[in-house]
């Protein structure tokens, strides 16, 4: 296999075909709810992060698996249109990952997902050259063994590793030991560390697994991060929310963009919050990806939600 070209970011992880169904309110148990429209759009944690970074001028590579169905065609077209280099294994007769996304009247999404077991990305599916010829690696950890191998290769080559985790997958601890920037969902640290206090859980994760940063995204409460010395709190931006699908994926894209620009941590987190907020103003995981200039405009003039109480107490 020929040596891969050098890129800014390589992403190893999930893609999904999202069917978005807007609802006035989330259905009650046992009820029958009518919906008027259903929109099919590309999504998936790592795939969406990679697409956003490519749109912001970075050179990117996506590594994953697809079936040979209509969903695969959709993803291939999206990657090609954006200019993303792809290293995709095709599973003959396989069904690409599917998600049903219910979006209520406040824009909050609920996801029902299914994935063909044959689409699991295995360590044997990877090529080291795809991973080490990049300035950064991003993983979601769903296919944990493959993500762990990619992270180990990256670490050995001096490539920083960023992770987006929301579940405690079997074998995830080996992956966590190879992550530099661990940015997870709100409840992940407390579940992993069996610790009720989020800030303490982030500190414990940092001590146990090393790395440079542990952080948790908090929706409209913004983000809290621990760098080994202090907590950093960044408030979320107050925008008219249409759909929260993909907000976390775009947050990670914003963080990675700022990291590779060499920005200080506070600016990385602020840009990530602004990018995620603007994405919530559009439909779908990628419907609100804005230009860097537009995102920076929100950072200058946008309204914010109140800073979390914990942040006020920490700064007192």
C-alpha angles and dihedrals in degrees: 000000000000120000113268120243119253114265136178096236136017118192123200115189150047133012124176141181106233124207105198118205115185115210131184089228137355112272120256118236111277094014131124115230127191121215128193106201140025121191124196114215137159119259143141129143105263096027091056093046090051093049092052093050091049091052089053091059102269123131108238143182128203123205118192149102134272137178123235096256136105091280090060091051090052092052095045090052092048094050092046093048091051093046097242117157109231135204099186127167112214119215109210109231091005126138115229116234114283132199131189107208117197111197117194129208092274092053095253112143132215116196130210111186141183131186132188107242089225089067093068108126109232129199089247089060092065131087117206093222091062090059108038096046092076139082092230140011124216123194136172097200097226091125089042102184093051092045090050093052091047090049092049092051090048094048092049089052094048093251113144116239125216122190134198108197131170102158134052098238121193108273093015094134092071088054094048090056089063100048124104099183112030110187112173142168121281100264099035098089095049093048093046096047097033088234124136096206112077097206092050091047091054090051091050092049090052093051095045101044104025118214128132103271140017118192142165127210113224108189111231089001089068120220138313121205135183119207098184093269108046145001120256119205123193120185121227123244120252108233136151101273119217101162131355093201110129096010092127092046092053091045088059090047090053092049092049092048091053092044093055090045088059094240121161115262096256091056093046091054093044093050090047092052092049093047091049092048093052091049088058088063091068136058120264136006092302103022097106103040104139134191120273089249093053092048091050088050090059089049089057100044109013126118118238138210115248116282110258116264091242090059092051091050092049092052095046 
